[in-house]
């Protein structure tokens, strides 16, 4: 049993009694906070995998500067290192990512910090935005997801079925230009790899190159997305479809084969998880 499963049960009990369909919690209890004074391996691991046919190779231990903690913030980067290197990233079917000159950072709280419901928030900015191929994201994934690394016996549920649900809190597609990001839950269509991401999605206008607090909250029957504490979108009656424990992911991907030079940077000041206080 994961140690964090004890936390699941505590949070679920708190959540069940703290909030009704119409209530907004007035008080929150912080169960997890990381302000990135260091890279804390009690909170995060490098997540090494190949998904979405992406161009980059995710690296461990910040190799080539892909993951950097300095001056109290985390920097995740996509970097063109100018030469192709072998990549050990595998997809969930066992296929290996081909060699590439693009390397990147991705971290996850998988099997370390996983919670049911409540509220997740991260303070994030991009150093540049609006460039074709940019795909930085701050999001949540169900703890039983079967994508690499599979570390527990119960990690056997395919995306996006319950247990492997997805909640996107901040996702920027650079080909659409500056000044926007998407929020959404992925609505499962009942089969592996079949999800509706357009219906629950909303594109939000924001200056991505300054810090904002990007959050998501389970609020009664709804899942609510927030920027700087203000509601920007609500997926009404979606909470019942996302009852599982979730872990957090921060990553910077390159989604388009178009050439890039130098590096792209997503900077993260802190990440927080809160549970509503029982009344």
C-alpha positions in Angstrom: 0.0 0.0 0.0 1.2 3.5 -0.8 1.8 5.7 2.3 -0.2 8.4 0.6 -3.3 6.2 0.6 -3.7 7.1 4.2 -3.9 10.7 3.1 -6.5 9.8 0.5 -8.8 8.5 3.2 -8.3 11.5 5.5 -8.9 13.9 2.7 -12.0 12.0 1.4 -13.5 12.1 4.9 -12.9 15.8 5.2 -14.2 16.5 1.7 -17.3 14.4 2.2 -18.5 16.4 5.2 -17.1 19.8 4.4 -19.1 20.8 1.3 -22.5 20.5 -0.4 -23.3 21.1 -4.0 -24.1 24.8 -3.4 -21.4 25.6 -0.8 -18.1 27.3 -1.3 -15.7 26.4 1.4 -14.8 29.3 3.7 -11.7 27.7 5.2 -9.0 25.5 3.8 -6.3 23.4 5.3 -3.0 23.2 3.4 -1.8 19.6 3.2 1.0 20.1 0.7 3.1 23.1 -0.2 6.4 23.3 -2.1 8.1 26.7 -2.7 11.1 25.2 -4.5 13.9 26.3 -2.3 15.3 22.9 -3.4 14.1 20.0 -5.6 12.4 17.9 -2.9 12.3 14.2 -3.9 9.8 13.6 -1.1 7.4 15.6 -3.3 8.4 15.1 -6.9 10.0 12.6 -9.3 11.2 13.1 -12.9 8.5 11.5 -15.1 10.2 9.8 -18.0 7.8 8.7 -20.8 6.9 9.4 -24.4 3.3 10.6 -25.1 1.4 12.5 -27.9 4.2 11.7 -30.4 6.0 14.7 -28.9 9.3 15.9 -30.3 11.3 16.2 -27.1 13.0 13.7 -24.8 12.4 14.0 -21.1 15.6 13.8 -19.0 16.4 12.9 -15.5 18.2 15.0 -12.9 18.0 18.2 -14.9 20.5 17.1 -17.5 21.4 19.9 -19.9 19.6 22.3 -17.6 16.1 20.9 -18.4 15.1 21.1 -14.7 16.6 23.8 -12.6 15.8 25.1 -9.1 17.4 28.5 -8.4 16.4 31.7 -6.6 13.4 30.1 -5.1 11.7 28.9 -8.2 11.6 25.8 -10.4 12.4 26.2 -14.1 11.3 23.5 -16.6 12.7 23.9 -20.1 12.7 22.7 -23.6 16.2 23.0 -25.0 17.7 22.5 -28.5 21.1 21.0 -27.7 22.2 21.1 -31.3 22.8 17.4 -31.8 20.7 14.3 -31.7 21.0 12.1 -28.7 19.6 8.7 -27.8 16.3 8.8 -25.9 15.2 6.1 -23.4 11.6 7.5 -23.1 9.0 4.7 -23.7 5.3 4.9 -24.5 2.8 2.7 -22.7 3.0 0.2 -25.5 6.7 -0.2 -25.1 7.8 1.8 -28.2 10.9 3.9 -27.7 11.2 7.6 -28.6 13.7 8.0 -31.6 16.8 10.1 -31.2 16.2 13.9 -31.0 18.1 17.2 -30.4 15.3 18.5 -28.2 15.3 17.7 -24.5 13.0 18.8 -21.7 11.9 18.5 -18.1 8.8 16.9 -16.6 8.1 16.3 -12.9 5.2 14.6 -11.2 4.1 14.0 -7.6 3.1 10.5 -8.6 3.1 8.1 -5.6 4.4 10.9 -3.4 1.6 13.5 -3.1 -1.8 12.3 -4.3 -5.1 13.6 -3.1 -8.9 13.4 -3.7 -10.9 16.5 -4.6 -9.9 19.7 -2.7 -8.0 22.5 -4.4 -4.7 22.5 -6.3 -2.9 25.8 -7.2 0.5 26.7 -8.7 2.1 30.1 -9.3 3.5 30.0 -12.8 4.8 32.2 -15.6 6.4 31.6 -19.0 9.5 33.4 -20.1 8.2 33.6 -23.7 4.9 32.5 -25.3 3.1 32.2 -28.6 5.8 30.2 -30.5 4.7 27.3 -32.7 5.3 24.0 -30.9 5.2 25.3 -27.3 3.2 23.1 -25.0 3.8 23.9 -21.3 1.3 22.5 -18.9 0.2 22.3 -15.2 -2.2 19.5 -14.7 -3.5 16.5 -12.7 -3.7 12.8 -13.6 -5.5 9.9 -11.9 -3.2 7.9 -9.6 -4.1 4.5 -11.3 -2.9 5.7 -14.8 -1.0 2.9 -16.6 1.5 5.1 -18.4 5.2 5.0 -17.4 6.6 4.7 -14.9 4.3 2.0 -13.5 5.4 1.7 -9.9 2.4 0.0 -8.2 0.3 -3.0 -9.0 -2.9 -0.9 -9.2 -1.5 1.4 -11.9 -3.4 -0.5 -14.5 -6.2 1.9 -15.7 -6.0 3.4 -19.2 -6.6 7.1 -19.9 -9.2 8.6 -19.4 -11.3 6.1 -17.5 -12.0 6.7 -13.8 -8.8 6.2 -12.0 -6.9 7.7 -14.9 -8.8 10.9 -15.3 -7.2 14.2 -16.5 -7.7 17.8 -15.3 -5.8 20.5 -17.2 -5.3 23.6 -15.1 -3.0 25.5 -17.4 -2.1 24.5 -21.0 -0.6 26.8 -23.6 -0.5 25.9 -27.3 2.0 28.3 -28.8 0.7 28.1 -32.3 -2.3 30.1 -31.3 -0.2 33.1 -30.4 0.4 34.9 -27.1 -2.0 35.7 -24.3 -4.1 32.6 -23.9 -4.2 29.2 -22.1 -6.8 26.4 -21.9 -8.5 24.8 -18.9 -10.6 21.6 -19.1 -11.4 18.2 -17.7 -11.3 15.3 -20.2 -14.7 13.7 -20.4 -14.3 9.9 -20.7 -16.1 8.2 -23.5 -15.9 4.8 -21.8 -13.0 3.3 -23.7 -9.2 3.5 -23.6 -7.8 6.6 -25.3 -11.2 8.0 -26.1 -12.0 11.3 -24.4 -13.9 14.5 -25.2 -11.6 17.4 -24.5 -13.4 20.1 -26.5 -16.8 20.2 -24.7 -15.4 20.8 -21.2 -12.7 23.2 -22.5 -12.4 27.0 -22.2 -9.6 29.2 -23.6 -8.8 32.0 -21.2 -7.0 35.3 -22.0 -4.1 36.2 -19.7 -0.6 37.7 -19.8 1.4 34.4 -19.5 4.7 36.2 -19.1 3.9 37.4 -15.5 3.2 35.2 -12.5 -0.4 34.1 -12.0 -2.0 31.6 -9.6 -3.6 28.9 -11.7 -5.9 26.6 -9.7 -8.7 24.0 -9.8 -11.2 23.3 -7.1 -13.7 20.5 -6.5 -16.8 22.5 -5.4 -19.8 20.4 -4.7 -20.9 18.8 -8.0 -18.7 21.1 -10.0 -15.1 21.5 -11.0 -14.1 25.1 -10.9 -11.0 26.7 -12.5 -9.4 29.8 -11.0 -6.8 32.5 -11.9 -5.5 34.6 -9.0 -8.4 33.3 -6.9 -11.1 34.3 -9.3 -13.3 31.8 -11.1 -12.7 31.7 -14.9 -14.6 28.6 -15.9 -16.8 25.9 -14.3 -17.4 22.4 -15.5 -20.8 21.9 -14.0 -21.8 18.5 -12.7 -18.4 17.0 -13.5 -17.1 16.3 -10.0 -18.8 12.9 -9.9 -16.7 11.8 -12.9 -13.4 12.6 -11.1 -13.6 10.8 -7.7 -10.1 9.3 -7.7 -6.9 10.4 -6.1 -4.8 12.7 -8.4 -1.2 13.5 -8.7 0.2 16.7 -10.1 2.3 17.2 -13.2 4.4 20.1 -14.4 6.0 19.7 -17.8 7.2 21.6 -20.9 6.7 19.7 -24.2 7.4 20.4 -27.8 4.3 19.3 -29.7 5.2 20.3 -33.3 8.2 19.2 -35.4 8.9 22.8 -36.5 12.6 23.8 -35.7 13.3 25.8 -32.5 16.5 27.5 -31.3 17.7 28.1 -27.8 15.4 27.2 -24.9 11.8 27.7 -23.7 11.2 28.2 -20.0 8.2 27.7 -17.6 9.0 29.1 -14.2 7.1 27.8 -11.1 7.2 29.8 -7.8 5.2 27.3 -5.7 2.6 24.5 -5.8 -0.1 23.9 -3.1 -2.8 21.5 -2.3 -5.6 22.3 0.1 -8.6 20.4 1.6 -11.8 22.1 2.8 -12.2 22.4 6.5 -15.1 20.5 7.9 -17.9 22.7 9.2 
